[in-house]
């Protein structure tokens, strides 16, 4: 007899796991079969709500090692000395697809990294692109609605996608990246990652700088052509997930170098555009890349649900020495991400093993659904108190900064949506431009309203006349008269 006994969830041994308790061999099932009831009830509750975006993903454990001294810029403890290693967990994902969707689709990829530092967890919640489609969080629900299924047909709706983009010209830079070769990475290992937003680093003297994160893959950038991607999507929809798992399992550990761009605080006031606009990149001629460290992924999850599905990330998960910027998209994400996790995983999601900080967590939060630790025990449960409870540390306050302006619903004060998209187009080779235009034309053909196509072509034309002309020709639509 095996010593590894099957038990119920409350630990009692199970006598029979093959047959329900019935009134004889042909009689009805008895409601007193509590093992059957518990087994079925738990099965009914195995699924948690999938992420409203970034539902399909793959993850891995690894470490980050500092390779360059950046202490003059930040006091973050995990970046305090060259050679220091910090454990981490990363989750890659597509944006629009559901949990069972194909990996090799044209879509940005999520690139979310959780560093388990001695001062608490720090999350960089980015993408494989340095910019985004919109720059104000108030537009995010509408944007994602266009990427999801039409509520009437339950089908993807290209008309909605291009209608939104054509009415949101700030999306042009990201649309150009998405429709280029970079829109379908060959694997998760062969793409860069970016923090996308602007963040603030503060050093031990309280001096601050604005920064942007760049993860550069050591495997080289590789992409899939449209036909190969479609073939793989039909034959092996989990191709990227499988590739990452197998590479790590075989000891072929993927790695990325982390760099930052650093902008002095004063430069933000006079730079040629708003440096907090997430639809734009900073010129590397103005602010060159500075190496920070190296990320290596060397261990696969033992359980996908426990580690990948229950992993939660938020750009508001910060540590001393790293703060946020006035980026409007980032400001909205500070609330939305933690709130999404509270809905999807629960109020105590931070206490789950994959999300739990490696240092001791001391606070006065109590109770809540699925509280599974000691809930603070019998310690004091309010603050301020006279009983030796944890106290704030003023030295760890976020750095102060001046603000000004009139409270109002206002747009960014810089609205050039075309220069950087045009620059990107002109940087492409002729073959890359041809594929870009083909991808756009094929994506726009199903759009039902001609006015939407013409409006979008106008944006392409403003970025570069050749760009607009070629898309117009591909769609068989009129080209601008001044051309």
N, C-alpha and C positions, 0 to 999 in steps of 0.2 A: 504493500500500500504506500502511495506517495505521501511524503511528509509535507508537501506543498499543497495544503488544503484550500479548495475554493471556499470563499466566504461571501456573505452578504455585505452590503455597505456598512453595516453596523458590527461586522466582525464575526458573526455567528457562522459555523460551518454549514455548507449546503449539502443536503443529502442526495438530491437528484436534480441535475441541471438539464436532463434530456426529456423529462415527462412532466406535464402539468398535473396538479392534484385534481382528480375528477371523481365523480360518483361511479366507480366501476370503469371498465374499459370503454364503454360507450355512453357514459353519462355526462352531464354538463360539468364544466369546470367550477371548482369551489372558490368562492371569494376569500376563503381563509388561506389560500396559497399566497402568503405574503411575499415569498421570494419571486414568484411570477409577477405580482403586481408591482413590486419595487423595480424589477428588471425592465418591464415595459414602460413604467413611468419615467425612469431615468433615460431610457432610449428616446422617449418623446422630447426630452429636454437637452439632448446632446449638442444641438446647434445653438450658437449665440448669433445675434444679428451680425451679418457681414459688414465690413467697413463700407460706409457710404461712398467713399472713393478709396482707391488703392486696395481693393478687396483681394486680388490675386497676387500672392507674394511668395518669396522664398527667403530664408534667413540662414545666418551662420554666426558662430562665435569666433573671436579672434583677439588680437591685441593691437594697441597703438604704442609705438616707440618714438620718443622725441629724438630728432636728429639735428636740431639746430636750436641755439639759445634764443628764446623769444621773451625772456623775463623783463626786458626793458619795455615791452608792450603790454604784458598781462601778468597778473599775480595768480592766475589759475594754477592750483597746486599740481595738477596732472601734467602741466607743461613747464614745471619748475626746473628741470635739469635734463641735459642731454643724456640719453640712455635709459631714461625712466620709461617703464612699461605700464600700461593701463589696460585691463581687460575690457572688452567691448562686445556688443551684439549688433548686427546689421540686418536690416530687412530691405530687400529690393521688391519692387512691385510695378505692375502696370497701374494706370490711373482709372480708366473708364470701365474696364471689364469686370464681370462678376467673378465670384470665387472659382468657378470652373471654366473660365474663359481661356482662350489660347494665349500663350506667351509671346508668340512672334507676330504681334499686330503692330500697326503704326500708332504709337502712343508714347508720351513721355514715361520715363521710369522713375519711380520713387527710389530714393537713396537715403535711408534713415539710419543713423548711427547713434547707439547709446553707449556712452563711456561710463564705466563704473568707477568713479574717482573717489578719493578719500574724503572729499568734501561733498559727496552726494553725486547723483547721476547728472550727466550733461548730455543733451540730445542735439544733434545736428540733423534736422529734418528737411532734406533737400531733394533734388531731382538730378537726372543726368543731363539737364540743360541749365545754363546760367541765368535764364530769364523765365518769365511766365506770361500767360495769356492776358492777364488783367493785373491791375495794380491797386485796386481797392477791394477789400473783403466784402463790401456790400453787394458786389456783383457775383460773388463766388457761387451761391446757390443757383442763380440763373444760368451761369456758365456750365455748371455740372449737369443741370437738367438737360442741356443740349447734347451733352456727351452720353447721357443714359438713354433708356428706351422711351419712345413716345408712349404716353399713357393710353392713347386710343388703340394704336396698332401693336404695341409691345415690340416694336422694331426700332432699330437705329434710324435716325432721321437726318440725312445729310442737309436737307433744307434748313432745319433748325440750327445745325452746326454753323453753316456758312452765313445764315441770316445774322446770328449773334456776332460772329467774327467781323462781318462786313459793317456792322453797326458799332463795333468796338475796335477802332483802328489801332489801339495800343497793342492788340494781339498780333500784329503783323510780324514782328521779330520772331516770336515763338512759333507762329504758323510756318514761317520760312524754315526754321530749324526742323520742325516736326515733319514737313513734307520733303526734306532733304534726305540724303543717305542715312543721316544720324537718327532718323525716325524709327528705324528698326535695328537695334543692336544685334550683333551675331550671337552674343551671350551676355550674361550679366557681368562676366569677368572682363569683357572687352569694351567697356564704356567708362567715361569719366563720371565724376559726381561733383555736385556743387551745392553750397549752402544757399545759393541764389540771392537771399536777402542780404542787406547790410547789417552787420552787428557791431557792437562796441567792445573793445578790449580796454581794460584799465589796469595799470601797474600798481605796485605797492605804494608808490608816492601819490596815487590818485590821478595820475596823468592818463588821458584817454586817447584812443585813435579809433577811426572807423575801419572795419575790415570786411573782406569777402573771402569765403572758403572755396578752394579748388582741390578736389581729389583727382589726381592723374593716374590712370591705370598703368601698371607696369607690364601688362600683357599686350599693350598696343590697342588702338581703336579698330574694331572690325564691325562691319554692318552686313545685313542681309539684303539681297535684292528682292523686289516685290514677289517674283514668281517662286523663288526658293522659300521665302517666308510663308507664302500661302500654302505651299506643299507641306512644309513642316507643321503648320497649324492644323492641317487635316490629318496628318499621320501621327504626330506626337505633340499634342497641345501643351504638354508640360515640359517642353524641350529645354527651356532656360533653367527651370527648377532642377531637372535631371542633370544638366551639364554642371551646375554649381555643386550639387551634392557629390557627383562622381569625381570631380576634380579634387575636392577636399578629401574625399574618402581614399583617393589614390595618392595622396601626398603632394599633389600639384597645387600648392596653396596660393590663391590669388592675392595680389598686393597692390596697394595704391600709395602714392606719395601725396601728403597733404601740404598744400601751399596756401598762403594768404596774400591778398593785396592789402596794403595798408595806406590809408588816407589820413593825413593830419586833420584834426577836428575843424580847424579854421578853413580848410580847403572846401568843405561842404557848402560854405556860404557863397563861394565864388566860382565853383565848378560850372562848366558849360551846360550842364543839365542837373536836375535834382538827383543826387547820388543815392537817394533812398527809393527811387523808382525801380521796381523789380522787373520792369519790361526792358531795362537797359543794362549794358555791361560797362564797367570802367575800362578805359584803355590801359593795356599793359605797358604801353610806352610811358604813360603818366604814372602808373602805380604798378611796378613790376612784381612778379611773383616772388615771394620769400618762402623758402622751405621751412616746414615746421616739424614734420615727422613722417612715419611710415605706418600704414595699416595693413595687417596681415590676417587673413581668415584661415584658421587651421583646425576648426572643429565643427562638425555638423550637429544640429539639434538631435537630441535623443527622442523627442516627442514633438511632432509638428504643432499640435494644438496648444500644448502647454507653453511652448517657447516662441513659435512664430505667430500663431493666431492670437494668442493672449498678450503678445508684446505690445506695449503702448508707447508712443513717442509724442513729444510736443516741443515746439520751439520755445515754450515757456519753461522747460526743464533746464534751469540754468545753475551755474556755480559762481562763487565769488571770482571777480576778474573778467566776467563775460556778461554783457548786458545787451539789450535790444536797441533798435533804432526807431525813428519815427515812420519807417516804411508802413504804409497803411495796410498793405496785404499782410505783413507780419503781425501788426497789431491785432488784426482780427483773428489770426491763427492762434494767438496766445490764449484766447478764450475757447475757440472752436475745437481745438484738438483735445484738450483735457475734458471738455464737456462731452465730446463724442465718445471718449473712453468711459466716462461715468455712465453713459447710456448703454454702451455695447458690452462692457466687461463688468462695470459696477463701481460704486463709490470708493471701494478699497482696492482698485486695480493696481495702485502703486506698491501694495504689499505682496503681490504675486511673486513667486521666485524669480521669474524672468525680468521683472520690473523693479524688484526690491533693491534699494541702495545697499552697498557693501558696508558703509559706515552705519553707526547707530542712528535710528530715526527717533527724534525727541520732539513731540508736540502734544497738543491738547485735543486732537481729533479723536472722537470716540464713536463707537457703535457703527451703524450703517449696515446695509445689506451685505451678507457674505463676509462679515468680519471674522477672520479665521486665526488671528494671532491672540495674544493675551489681552488685547484691547486696553493696554495701559495698566493692566493689573489694578492694584489698589492705590496707585499713585495719585497725586493731586491732579484735578481735572479742569482747572481754570487758571487764568493768569491775568493780573498779577496775584501772587500768593505769598504766604509766609512760611511755606513748607518745603523750600528747597527745590521747587520745580524748575525745569529748564527756562533760561532767560535769553533774550535777544542779545546778539553781539554787534554793537554799533559799528565796529570796524568792518563788518561784512555788508553794510548797507550798499545798495546800488549807488553808483556815483551820481552826484547831483548834476543837472545841466539846465541852462536857461531855456525858457519857452516864451513865445510871444504870439500875438495874433488875436483875431476876433473869432469867437466860437460861431461856426457856421458850417453848413454842408458845402464844401468847396472842392474843386478838382485840383490836381497838381498844377503848378504854375508854368510847367514846361510841357508842350504838346507836340514835339517833333517825334512822330511815330515812324518816320520813314528813313531817316539817315542810316541808322544802324542796320535795318533790314536790307537797305540798298548796298551798304558796305559788305554785308555778308554775301549777298548775291554776287557782287563783283569779285569777291575772293574765291569763288568757286571756279573750278575748271569748266571747260565747255561741256564735257561729259556729265559733270555734276549738275550743271544748269539744265541740261536736257532732261535728266532724270527728275529733277525738281519740278520742272514744268509738266512733265508727263504725269507725275504723281498728283499734282494739283488739278490738272485737267480731268483725270479719271475720278478724283474725289468730288469734283464740282459738277460733273455731267448729270448726276441724278437730281440736282437741285431743281425744284419745280418752277420757281419764279426767275425770269430772266433779269429782272431789276436787281435781284440779289447778286447774281453773277457779275453784272455790270458794275455794281457798287464795289465789289471785291476787286475786280480788275483795276478799278480806279486807284485803289490802294497799292496794288502791285506796281502800277505805272508811276505813282509818286515816289516809290522807293527807287525804281530804275525804269526808264521808258522801255528798254528792251524786255525787262521782266514782264511788264504789263502787256506789251505787244504779243509776246510769245504765248502767254496764257490765253489772250483773246483769240489769237489765231487757232490755238488748239481747240477752243470751244466753238469756233465758227461765229464769233460775235464781232460787232464793229470795233474798230480800233480808234483811239482818240483822233479827232480831226486834225489836231496840230502835229500829228505824227507823219 
